[in-house]
Amino acid sequence: MDPIAALARNIFFPLLTVYEKNNVRTHLKRLEESQYFTPERIREIQLNRLMRLLQHAHANCPFYRKRFDEAGLDPNRVRSLEDVRVLPVLTKRDIQDNLHSLRAANMPEQDMLSDKTGGSTGSPLNFFVDRERYALRQAAGIRHDRWAGWNIGDRSAYLWGHREDFFAWQGVKAGLRNWLVERRIFLDTSSITVARLAEFTQQLRSFRPKLFVAYANSMYLYARYLSETGTQDYHRPAAIITSAELLEAHQRELIEQIFECPVFDRYGCREVGMIGSECEHHQGLHVCAEAILVETSIGGKPAAPDQAGKIIVTDLMNFGMPFIRYQIEDVGSLSGKDCTCGRSLPLMNVAGGRITDFLVTPDGRIISGASLTIYLIANAPGIAQAQIVQEKKDEIIVRLVPGQGYGDETTRVLEKQLPDFFGPKVSFKFDVVGHIPVSASGKHRFSISRLDPSEWF
């Protein structure tokens, strides 16, 4: 029994939402109810929110006003979810080139939050989320964590590769919030060594979290370490949530075997938040349909149920900077089946993409490619797309597609920051190209390691 968990759940968390003036609790209550609505009612909610979003975007976002008019879409005449398909997809390049005209002119500055992502494809992106949508994202995350058996106030551990997220978890105020409510421990997996994995083992054994939330590849790497080193005295949580990267079947098998608990996969992106997540029946990813509309497309036409196609999402609730028919560049399918859990949220599967190779340094550190996309590439000016290729431990090739603002400063930033990750013994070659070819899955891979994985440990 954890008495602090009960205090956090019933007293500190409600007080925090009042103090911060957010609607997380309200959104969470509604999401807990709506997941069991009929499919027809969920689609009705989606349609109402889509119509409102389209009307708002046409009135307040110059980019969408022009796009709607060119496509012949009158937002006041939309009558079905399919009507939006007359619009071209929104691409990362569209956002890079039209950031300010995508923002809603009527949204006060204080109601907007800025964010950025390097993306698993290596295309850096700046964007905005309004505060109400951010609160809904938090509620959706809590709902899924509850599916895994966690509840507000329970301890959790984040094995996380996004270094800039750690800044938000630092400071006196953030520390007090974490101690009273969130009760999390954060383990940086952006650069991994055997010594650091041993430290993880000690920290987790001491903290004893109920839930792990981790980058899929980082969780697999930690499980491999425990298996190959024969470590026995390590903490086993009640459940593990994997995210950020594609979870392969063999990775899930090893993780569940080592930690003796179920793995719940989660799929999303920084731009629109959670898209789909597994319930306790593990029959696919439930789409967070109250806030997200998902399409799958082949050759510009809708894919059939269970047929893999390009994933296109519309964020129904971000009015600060609408994402309408946003092509994520992942591959997946929508299922025509119902889940036996009783939730009516539609099911989807991710079939390709999100595979980010680890890179290895001469001194034995293992670098998460996913962490490099935001910490390194997104901070260097003028990069439309990038790819890091490792043929040898002491040699890295950085392929760059120039974007707006590319120049000498781009190279200077990279030359300064790359050694922070790889150390002084690695040489870097910059290869400026017109485009970066996609992989067999149709995905642009940001990091490619050609080293034998046996060299990791």
Backbone hydrogen bonds, N-H to C=O, Kabsch-Sander energy under -0.5 kcal/mol:
donor,donor_aa,acceptor,acceptor_aa,energy
5,A,2,D,-0.5
6,A,2,D,-1.2
7,L,3,P,-1.8
8,A,4,I,-2.8
9,R,5,A,-2.6
10,N,6,A,-2.5
11,I,7,L,-2.4
12,F,7,L,-2.1
13,F,8,A,-2.8
15,L,11,I,-2.1
16,L,12,F,-2.4
17,T,13,F,-2.1
18,V,14,P,-1.7
19,Y,15,L,-2.6
20,E,16,L,-2.8
21,K,17,T,-0.6
22,N,17,T,-1.9
27,H,23,N,-2.7
28,L,24,V,-2.7
29,K,25,R,-2.3
30,R,26,T,-2.0
31,L,27,H,-2.6
32,E,28,L,-2.4
33,E,29,K,-1.2
34,S,30,R,-3.0
35,Q,31,L,-1.6
36,Y,33,E,-1.5
37,F,34,S,-1.8
42,I,38,T,-2.2
43,R,39,P,-2.3
44,E,40,E,-1.8
45,I,41,R,-2.2
46,Q,42,I,-2.4
47,L,43,R,-2.6
48,N,44,E,-2.4
49,R,45,I,-2.3
50,L,46,Q,-2.6
51,M,47,L,-2.7
52,R,48,N,-1.9
53,L,49,R,-2.3
54,L,50,L,-2.7
55,Q,51,M,-2.1
56,H,52,R,-2.1
57,A,53,L,-3.0
58,H,54,L,-2.3
59,A,55,Q,-1.6
60,N,56,H,-2.0
61,C,57,A,-2.3
63,F,101,S,-2.2
65,R,61,C,-2.3
66,K,62,P,-2.1
67,R,63,F,-2.1
68,F,64,Y,-3.2
69,D,65,R,-2.0
70,E,66,K,-2.3
71,A,67,R,-1.8
72,G,68,F,-0.9
72,G,69,D,-0.6
73,L,68,F,-2.6
74,D,72,G,-0.7
77,R,74,D,-2.4
78,V,75,P,-0.7
83,D,80,S,-1.0
84,V,81,L,-0.8
85,R,82,E,-1.9
86,V,83,D,-1.3
87,L,84,V,-1.9
90,L,325,R,-3.6
91,T,89,V,-0.5
95,I,91,T,-1.7
96,Q,92,K,-2.7
97,D,93,R,-2.4
98,N,94,D,-1.2
102,L,98,N,-1.0
102,L,99,L,-0.7
103,R,99,L,-0.8
104,A,320,G,-2.8
105,A,60,N,-2.5
107,M,104,A,-1.4
111,D,108,P,-1.5
112,M,109,E,-1.6
113,L,129,V,-2.7
115,D,127,F,-2.4
117,T,125,L,-2.7
122,G,119,G,-1.9
125,L,117,T,-2.6
127,F,115,D,-2.4
129,V,113,L,-2.6
131,R,111,D,-2.2
134,Y,130,D,-1.9
135,A,131,R,-2.0
136,L,132,E,-1.8
137,R,133,R,-2.3
138,Q,134,Y,-2.0
139,A,135,A,-2.1
140,A,136,L,-2.4
141,G,137,R,-2.1
142,I,138,Q,-2.1
143,R,139,A,-2.4
144,H,140,A,-2.0
145,D,141,G,-2.4
146,R,142,I,-2.2
147,W,143,R,-1.4
148,A,144,H,-1.2
149,G,146,R,-1.8
150,W,145,D,-1.9
154,D,151,N,-2.5
156,S,183,R,-1.8
157,A,211,L,-2.6
158,Y,185,I,-3.0
159,L,157,A,-0.6
159,L,213,V,-2.1
160,W,158,Y,-1.1
160,W,187,L,-2.0
163,R,161,G,-1.0
165,D,162,H,-1.4
166,F,162,H,-0.6
166,F,163,R,-1.3
167,F,163,R,-0.6
167,F,164,E,-0.6
168,A,164,E,-0.7
169,W,165,D,-0.6
169,W,166,F,-0.7
170,Q,167,F,-1.4
175,G,171,G,-2.4
176,L,172,V,-2.4
177,R,173,K,-2.2
178,N,174,A,-2.4
179,W,175,G,-2.3
180,L,176,L,-2.3
181,V,177,R,-2.6
182,E,177,R,-1.4
183,R,178,N,-3.5
185,I,156,S,-1.7
187,L,158,Y,-3.3
188,D,186,F,-0.5
189,T,160,W,-3.2
189,T,187,L,-0.6
190,S,160,W,-0.5
192,I,366,I,-4.1
197,L,193,T,-2.3
198,A,194,V,-2.0
199,E,195,A,-1.9
200,F,196,R,-2.6
201,T,197,L,-1.9
202,Q,198,A,-1.7
203,Q,199,E,-2.7
204,L,200,F,-3.0
205,R,201,T,-1.9
206,S,202,Q,-1.7
207,F,203,Q,-2.6
208,R,204,L,-2.6
210,K,155,R,-1.8
211,L,155,R,-1.1
212,F,239,A,-1.7
213,V,157,A,-2.9
214,A,241,I,-2.7
215,Y,159,L,-2.0
216,A,243,S,-2.1
219,M,215,Y,-2.6
220,Y,216,A,-2.1
221,L,217,N,-2.4
222,Y,218,S,-2.2
223,A,219,M,-2.3
224,R,220,Y,-2.5
225,Y,221,L,-2.1
226,L,222,Y,-2.3
227,S,223,A,-2.3
228,E,224,R,-3.2
229,T,225,Y,-2.0
230,G,226,L,-0.6
231,T,226,L,-1.1
234,Y,232,Q,-1.7
238,A,210,K,-2.1
239,A,210,K,-1.1
240,I,262,P,-1.9
241,I,212,F,-3.2
242,T,240,I,-0.5
242,T,264,F,-1.7
243,S,214,A,-2.1
245,E,243,S,-1.3
246,L,354,R,-2.1
248,E,246,L,-0.7
252,R,248,E,-2.2
253,E,249,A,-2.3
254,L,250,H,-1.8
255,I,251,Q,-2.6
256,E,252,R,-2.7
257,Q,253,E,-1.9
258,I,254,L,-2.7
259,F,255,I,-2.5
260,E,256,E,-1.4
261,C,256,E,-0.5
264,F,240,I,-3.4
265,D,263,V,-0.6
266,R,242,T,-1.9
267,Y,276,G,-3.5
269,C,273,G,-1.8
273,G,269,C,-2.4
275,I,267,Y,-2.7
276,G,267,Y,-2.5
277,S,286,H,-1.5
278,E,265,D,-2.6
279,C,284,G,-0.5
282,H,279,C,-1.2
285,L,348,M,-3.1
286,H,277,S,-3.2
286,H,284,G,-0.6
287,V,346,P,-3.4
288,C,275,I,-2.6
289,A,287,V,-2.5
291,A,288,C,-1.8
292,I,288,C,-1.8
293,L,314,T,-2.3
294,V,292,I,-0.5
295,E,312,I,-3.1
297,S,310,K,-2.0
298,I,301,K,-3.3
301,K,298,I,-1.8
303,A,296,T,-2.7
306,D,334,L,-3.3
307,Q,304,A,-2.2
308,A,306,D,-0.5
309,G,332,G,-2.9
310,K,297,S,-2.8
311,I,330,D,-2.4
312,I,295,E,-2.7
313,V,326,Y,-2.7
314,T,293,L,-2.2
315,D,323,F,-2.2
316,L,291,A,-2.7
316,L,314,T,-0.9
317,M,291,A,-0.6
319,F,317,M,-1.2
324,I,322,P,-0.6
325,R,323,F,-0.6
326,Y,313,V,-3.4
327,Q,90,L,-2.7
327,Q,325,R,-0.5
328,I,311,I,-1.5
328,I,326,Y,-0.8
329,E,311,I,-0.6
331,V,352,G,-1.4
332,G,309,G,-2.8
333,S,349,N,-2.5
335,S,347,L,-2.6
339,C,343,R,-0.5
342,G,339,C,-1.4
344,S,35,Q,-2.2
345,L,35,Q,-0.6
348,M,285,L,-2.0
349,N,333,S,-2.5
351,A,331,V,-2.1
351,A,349,N,-0.6
352,G,331,V,-1.9
356,T,354,R,-0.9
357,D,355,I,-0.6
357,D,447,S,-1.2
359,L,367,I,-2.5
361,T,365,R,-2.7
364,G,361,T,-2.0
366,I,192,I,-4.5
367,I,359,L,-3.9
367,I,365,R,-0.5
368,S,190,S,-2.1
369,G,357,D,-0.6
369,G,367,I,-0.5
372,L,368,S,-1.2
373,T,369,G,-1.1
374,I,370,A,-0.7
375,Y,371,S,-2.0
376,L,372,L,-1.8
377,I,372,L,-1.9
378,A,373,T,-1.3
379,N,376,L,-0.7
380,A,376,L,-0.6
380,A,377,I,-1.0
383,I,380,A,-0.7
384,A,382,G,-0.6
384,A,401,V,-2.5
385,Q,401,V,-1.2
386,A,122,G,-0.6
387,Q,399,R,-2.0
388,I,446,F,-3.2
389,V,387,Q,-0.5
389,V,397,I,-2.8
390,Q,448,I,-2.8
391,E,389,V,-0.6
391,E,395,E,-0.7
392,K,395,E,-0.9
395,E,392,K,-1.4
396,I,427,S,-2.5
397,I,389,V,-2.9
398,V,396,I,-0.5
398,V,429,K,-3.3
399,R,387,Q,-3.2
399,R,397,I,-0.7
400,L,431,D,-2.3
401,V,385,Q,-2.9
403,G,382,G,-3.1
406,Y,403,G,-1.8
410,T,407,G,-0.8
411,T,407,G,-1.2
412,R,408,D,-2.2
413,V,409,E,-2.3
414,L,410,T,-2.0
415,E,411,T,-2.9
416,K,412,R,-1.6
417,Q,413,V,-2.3
418,L,414,L,-2.8
420,D,417,Q,-0.9
421,F,417,Q,-0.8
421,F,418,L,-1.3
422,F,418,L,-2.5
423,G,419,P,-2.3
426,V,423,G,-1.0
427,S,394,D,-2.3
429,K,396,I,-2.4
431,D,398,V,-2.9
431,D,429,K,-0.5
432,V,430,F,-0.6
433,V,400,L,-2.7
433,V,431,D,-0.5
439,S,443,K,-2.9
442,G,439,S,-1.9
445,R,443,K,-0.8
446,F,120,S,-1.1
448,I,388,I,-2.8
450,R,390,Q,-2.7
450,R,448,I,-0.5
455,E,452,D,-2.6
456,W,453,P,-2.0
